[in-house]
Amino acid sequence: MVLLALAGCLTELPELADPCARVPEPGLYKLSFEDEGRSVLVNLPDTTGPRPVVMMLHGFGSSAAKMRDVTRYAGVGEDEGFVAVFPNGYGAALGISRSWNAGECCPPSSKKEYDDLAFLDKVVTTLESRVCADPGRSYAAGFSNGAMMAMRMGCESQEIDGIVAAAGSLLVDSCTSPAVPTMLVHGLADQTVLFEGGTSKTGDVDYPSSDDSLAVYLEKNGCDREPRIIEVGAAVCEEYTCDVPVRRCTLAEWDHKWPGGVHTPKAGFNLTRQSWAFFEGQPLD
């Protein structure tokens, strides 16, 4: 109820005649899409444009507000000067069944065949005219079902310039959009979306393995198959030589949680900051 009250009290992101000449004041806003029945949280840094955008996609049954709190992307955006965006998936207002149509997963969005790709592309293009977003630096990061949606965007969207996906699998059959930088992260102890693939403990989806999902992007991005191995905290990361960058990081004892933000001390890895570094083309540290 607190989260709903917060969303209700937020100022709607204004429409300005020239958002690059007069940007909205820094802070947290709501961007409503009345035809979609959904809203998006938009956290603006104290910078002028054109500005990068990172769109964070929540997991099944979660919400924009929860992912903002867990990932702490808003704080990194304020530090680094990018717009942190948190859309709500399709489903009940309380978020109990909010989801993204990433392909086979997850209801209600997948069963209703909701066009989440079109919705998220519209979020990106709308922000270009509202906050002076840089059209060449729009990124999608996601967790679980949100990771699956980010991976779908990496295969089908014309608006996204890079993706980071944690605890997800690729659930679409083809990749038709241009190759974009791709970073996959998975806990080897994940019992919800299994690293090795197969049916999870919920028994609802037979997920492809991380290796199978990775192979699609290695092919798409023109990569060699022998990576350079780098250890970053508790993560073991594979850095591939590609036409367009691909990276995968695994965490040996990590289960089904975003390995960063509030979970950084337990994860031994801060994916929130490492994902931004990846989008900016910076090395692992």
C-alpha positions as a Python dict, from the first residue, in 0.01 Angstrom:
ca = {
    (1, 'M'): (0, 0, 0),
    (2, 'V'): (291, 235, 70),
    (3, 'L'): (424, 176, -281),
    (4, 'L'): (85, 247, -435),
    (5, 'A'): (53, 566, -231),
    (6, 'L'): (397, 675, -349),
    (7, 'A'): (304, 621, -714),
    (8, 'G'): (-20, 813, -666),
    (9, 'C'): (163, 1113, -520),
    (10, 'L'): (426, 1141, -791),
    (11, 'T'): (425, 1426, -1042),
    (12, 'E'): (350, 1329, -1400),
    (13, 'L'): (654, 1372, -1623),
    (14, 'P'): (587, 1701, -1804),
    (15, 'E'): (569, 1753, -2178),
    (16, 'L'): (806, 2035, -2267),
    (17, 'A'): (834, 2211, -2600),
    (18, 'D'): (1209, 2152, -2608),
    (19, 'P'): (1327, 1916, -2330),
    (20, 'C'): (1689, 1952, -2446),
    (21, 'A'): (1677, 2330, -2394),
    (22, 'R'): (1474, 2317, -2072),
    (23, 'V'): (1496, 1978, -1903),
    (24, 'P'): (1257, 1878, -1624),
    (25, 'E'): (1382, 1925, -1269),
    (26, 'P'): (1576, 1626, -1128),
    (27, 'G'): (1382, 1375, -921),
    (28, 'L'): (1133, 1090, -946),
    (29, 'Y'): (835, 1118, -1183),
    (30, 'K'): (552, 903, -1312),
    (31, 'L'): (495, 854, -1684),
    (32, 'S'): (144, 725, -1755),
    (33, 'F'): (30, 539, -2065),
    (34, 'E'): (-346, 558, -2040),
    (35, 'D'): (-408, 345, -2349),
    (36, 'E'): (-193, 71, -2192),
    (37, 'G'): (-332, 109, -1840),
    (38, 'R'): (25, 112, -1711),
    (39, 'S'): (274, 358, -1570),
    (40, 'V'): (651, 397, -1560),
    (41, 'L'): (874, 544, -1290),
    (42, 'V'): (1134, 783, -1429),
    (43, 'N'): (1425, 904, -1217),
    (44, 'L'): (1598, 1210, -1363),
    (45, 'P'): (1956, 1305, -1272),
    (46, 'D'): (2074, 1664, -1236),
    (47, 'T'): (2218, 1681, -1589),
    (48, 'T'): (2134, 1822, -1927),
    (49, 'G'): (2074, 1617, -2239),
    (50, 'P'): (2112, 1421, -2449),
    (51, 'R'): (2114, 1164, -2169),
    (52, 'P'): (2147, 786, -2165),
    (53, 'V'): (1849, 579, -2050),
    (54, 'V'): (1860, 249, -1860),
    (55, 'M'): (1526, 70, -1842),
    (56, 'M'): (1502, -185, -1558),
    (57, 'L'): (1246, -465, -1604),
    (58, 'H'): (1113, -635, -1292),
    (59, 'G'): (1054, -1006, -1243),
    (60, 'F'): (723, -1193, -1242),
    (61, 'G'): (481, -1066, -976),
    (62, 'S'): (700, -769, -888),
    (63, 'S'): (666, -401, -978),
    (64, 'A'): (851, -94, -1094),
    (65, 'A'): (874, 45, -742),
    (66, 'K'): (1010, -279, -597),
    (67, 'M'): (1279, -305, -864),
    (68, 'R'): (1377, 56, -808),
    (69, 'D'): (1427, -20, -439),
    (70, 'V'): (1608, -353, -488),
    (71, 'T'): (1843, -261, -771),
    (72, 'R'): (1920, 95, -655),
    (73, 'Y'): (1953, 193, -1018),
    (74, 'A'): (1814, 540, -943),
    (75, 'G'): (2110, 624, -720),
    (76, 'V'): (2361, 506, -980),
    (77, 'G'): (2177, 709, -1243),
    (78, 'E'): (2206, 1019, -1029),
    (79, 'D'): (2579, 954, -979),
    (80, 'E'): (2651, 875, -1344),
    (81, 'G'): (2408, 1107, -1519),
    (82, 'F'): (2168, 862, -1685),
    (83, 'V'): (1788, 840, -1668),
    (84, 'A'): (1680, 532, -1470),
    (85, 'V'): (1343, 399, -1589),
    (86, 'F'): (1124, 138, -1419),
    (87, 'P'): (820, 20, -1622),
    (88, 'N'): (536, -186, -1480),
    (89, 'G'): (451, -514, -1651),
    (90, 'Y'): (100, -612, -1754),
    (91, 'G'): (-127, -743, -1477),
    (92, 'A'): (-304, -663, -1153),
    (93, 'A'): (-249, -321, -998),
    (94, 'L'): (-103, -472, -682),
    (95, 'G'): (162, -648, -887),
    (96, 'I'): (69, -996, -771),
    (97, 'S'): (61, -1122, -1129),
    (98, 'R'): (246, -854, -1324),
    (99, 'S'): (450, -1004, -1603),
    (100, 'W'): (622, -952, -1937),
    (101, 'N'): (543, -1145, -2254),
    (102, 'A'): (893, -1277, -2318),
    (103, 'G'): (769, -1564, -2534),
    (104, 'E'): (661, -1880, -2358),
    (105, 'C'): (678, -1705, -2020),
    (106, 'C'): (493, -1552, -1831),
    (107, 'P'): (117, -1516, -1770),
    (108, 'P'): (-97, -1314, -1780),
    (109, 'S'): (95, -1117, -2043),
    (110, 'S'): (214, -1421, -2242),
    (111, 'K'): (-126, -1595, -2239),
    (112, 'K'): (-295, -1280, -2360),
    (113, 'E'): (-16, -1242, -2618),
    (114, 'Y'): (31, -885, -2505),
    (115, 'D'): (276, -687, -2721),
    (116, 'D'): (522, -586, -2451),
    (117, 'L'): (790, -529, -2713),
    (118, 'A'): (582, -250, -2870),
    (119, 'F'): (501, -107, -2527),
    (120, 'L'): (865, -89, -2417),
    (121, 'D'): (976, 51, -2752),
    (122, 'K'): (711, 320, -2701),
    (123, 'V'): (852, 397, -2355),
    (124, 'V'): (1194, 454, -2511),
    (125, 'T'): (1072, 678, -2793),
    (126, 'T'): (846, 874, -2558),
    (127, 'L'): (1140, 949, -2331),
    (128, 'E'): (1339, 1088, -2624),
    (129, 'S'): (1082, 1366, -2652),
    (130, 'R'): (1024, 1410, -2276),
    (131, 'V'): (1370, 1409, -2114),
    (132, 'C'): (1609, 1466, -2406),
    (133, 'A'): (1713, 1100, -2405),
    (134, 'D'): (2003, 1004, -2629),
    (135, 'P'): (1851, 785, -2907),
    (136, 'G'): (2181, 595, -2943),
    (137, 'R'): (2220, 512, -2573),
    (138, 'S'): (1897, 343, -2464),
    (139, 'Y'): (1954, 22, -2267),
    (140, 'A'): (1742, -253, -2111),
    (141, 'A'): (1832, -452, -1800),
    (142, 'G'): (1610, -711, -1639),
    (143, 'F'): (1575, -978, -1375),
    (144, 'S'): (1406, -1320, -1416),
    (145, 'N'): (1096, -1267, -1635),
    (146, 'G'): (1226, -911, -1687),
    (147, 'A'): (1559, -1059, -1800),
    (148, 'M'): (1372, -1278, -2047),
    (149, 'M'): (1200, -966, -2179),
    (150, 'A'): (1530, -780, -2206),
    (151, 'M'): (1670, -1077, -2400),
    (152, 'R'): (1369, -1066, -2632),
    (153, 'M'): (1433, -695, -2686),
    (154, 'G'): (1794, -780, -2772),
    (155, 'C'): (1658, -1005, -3047),
    (156, 'E'): (1366, -802, -3179),
    (157, 'S'): (1374, -435, -3073),
    (158, 'Q'): (1496, -157, -3300),
    (159, 'E'): (1516, 91, -3010),
    (160, 'I'): (1758, -78, -2767),
    (161, 'D'): (2136, -31, -2780),
    (162, 'G'): (2240, -293, -2524),
    (163, 'I'): (2097, -546, -2278),
    (164, 'V'): (2187, -698, -1941),
    (165, 'A'): (1987, -1001, -1826),
    (166, 'A'): (2010, -1166, -1483),
    (167, 'A'): (1854, -1508, -1411),
    (168, 'G'): (1677, -1538, -1744),
    (169, 'S'): (1652, -1751, -2058),
    (170, 'L'): (1590, -1658, -2419),
    (171, 'L'): (1241, -1778, -2512),
    (172, 'V'): (1198, -1657, -2870),
    (173, 'D'): (1294, -1856, -3178),
    (174, 'S'): (1472, -1594, -3387),
    (175, 'C'): (1689, -1284, -3353),
    (176, 'T'): (1610, -1039, -3632),
    (177, 'S'): (1724, -700, -3498),
    (178, 'P'): (2081, -565, -3524),
    (179, 'A'): (2331, -709, -3276),
    (180, 'V'): (2370, -512, -2952),
    (181, 'P'): (2611, -549, -2657),
    (182, 'T'): (2480, -835, -2443),
    (183, 'M'): (2564, -933, -2085),
    (184, 'L'): (2413, -1241, -1921),
    (185, 'V'): (2439, -1314, -1547),
    (186, 'H'): (2324, -1630, -1370),
    (187, 'G'): (2352, -1785, -1026),
    (188, 'L'): (2459, -2148, -1046),
    (189, 'A'): (2241, -2227, -744),
    (190, 'D'): (1930, -2075, -905),
    (191, 'Q'): (1639, -2315, -850),
    (192, 'T'): (1377, -2103, -1029),
    (193, 'V'): (1540, -2049, -1368),
    (194, 'L'): (1796, -2327, -1379),
    (195, 'F'): (2140, -2249, -1522),
    (196, 'E'): (2150, -2589, -1691),
    (197, 'G'): (1794, -2547, -1822),
    (198, 'G'): (1488, -2765, -1782),
    (199, 'T'): (1171, -2741, -1578),
    (200, 'S'): (1198, -2526, -1268),
    (201, 'K'): (1057, -2605, -924),
    (202, 'T'): (740, -2420, -1026),
    (203, 'G'): (698, -2671, -1309),
    (204, 'D'): (555, -2418, -1554),
    (205, 'V'): (821, -2368, -1821),
    (206, 'D'): (1095, -2585, -1971),
    (207, 'Y'): (1367, -2320, -1987),
    (208, 'P'): (1660, -2331, -2230),
    (209, 'S'): (1997, -2351, -2056),
    (210, 'S'): (2221, -2050, -2010),
    (211, 'D'): (2460, -2208, -2262),
    (212, 'D'): (2181, -2237, -2519),
    (213, 'S'): (2077, -1875, -2469),
    (214, 'L'): (2438, -1756, -2479),
    (215, 'A'): (2502, -1945, -2804),
    (216, 'V'): (2235, -1739, -2983),
    (217, 'Y'): (2406, -1411, -2895),
    (218, 'L'): (2754, -1546, -2971),
    (219, 'E'): (2633, -1630, -3321),
    (220, 'K'): (2438, -1308, -3361),
    (221, 'N'): (2724, -1085, -3240),
    (222, 'G'): (3000, -1256, -3440),
    (223, 'C'): (3197, -1400, -3147),
    (224, 'D'): (3483, -1642, -3108),
    (225, 'R'): (3394, -1935, -2883),
    (226, 'E'): (3698, -1917, -2651),
    (227, 'P'): (3646, -1647, -2387),
    (228, 'R'): (3889, -1468, -2161),
    (229, 'I'): (3807, -1552, -1797),
    (230, 'I'): (3799, -1271, -1541),
    (231, 'E'): (3711, -1298, -1171),
    (232, 'V'): (3524, -1002, -1024),
    (233, 'G'): (3444, -1051, -658),
    (234, 'A'): (3236, -1369, -636),
    (235, 'A'): (3162, -1370, -1011),
    (236, 'V'): (3346, -1559, -1282),
    (237, 'C'): (3301, -1370, -1608),
    (238, 'E'): (3356, -1485, -1965),
    (239, 'E'): (3465, -1205, -2199),
    (240, 'Y'): (3422, -1298, -2566),
    (241, 'T'): (3598, -1148, -2867),
    (242, 'C'): (3312, -1035, -3091),
    (243, 'D'): (3205, -788, -3355),
    (244, 'V'): (2962, -662, -3087),
    (245, 'P'): (3047, -734, -2719),
    (246, 'V'): (2911, -1037, -2533),
    (247, 'R'): (2986, -1118, -2169),
    (248, 'R'): (2854, -1381, -1927),
    (249, 'C'): (2910, -1384, -1551),
    (250, 'T'): (2819, -1668, -1314),
    (251, 'L'): (2802, -1676, -935),
    (252, 'A'): (2864, -2018, -783),
    (253, 'E'): (2643, -1997, -472),
    (254, 'W'): (2387, -1742, -585),
    (255, 'D'): (2015, -1826, -615),
    (256, 'H'): (1730, -1632, -774),
    (257, 'K'): (1791, -1268, -675),
    (258, 'W'): (1932, -960, -846),
    (259, 'P'): (2306, -982, -761),
    (260, 'G'): (2356, -615, -685),
    (261, 'G'): (2184, -318, -528),
    (262, 'V'): (2059, -417, -183),
    (263, 'H'): (2196, -772, -231),
    (264, 'T'): (2552, -665, -314),
    (265, 'P'): (2711, -768, 19),
    (266, 'K'): (2563, -1121, 3),
    (267, 'A'): (2622, -1163, -370),
    (268, 'G'): (2981, -1042, -361),
    (269, 'F'): (2906, -865, -689),
    (270, 'N'): (2723, -545, -780),
    (271, 'L'): (2544, -600, -1109),
    (272, 'T'): (2378, -258, -1087),
    (273, 'R'): (2712, -81, -1124),
    (274, 'Q'): (2871, -350, -1343),
    (275, 'S'): (2580, -334, -1587),
    (276, 'W'): (2617, 41, -1628),
    (277, 'A'): (2992, -5, -1682),
    (278, 'F'): (2912, -265, -1950),
    (279, 'F'): (2669, -33, -2126),
    (280, 'E'): (2938, 235, -2128),
    (281, 'G'): (3197, -3, -2269),
    (282, 'Q'): (3408, -3, -1955),
    (283, 'P'): (3611, -306, -1841),
    (284, 'L'): (3516, -527, -1548),
    (285, 'D'): (3658, -412, -1215),
}
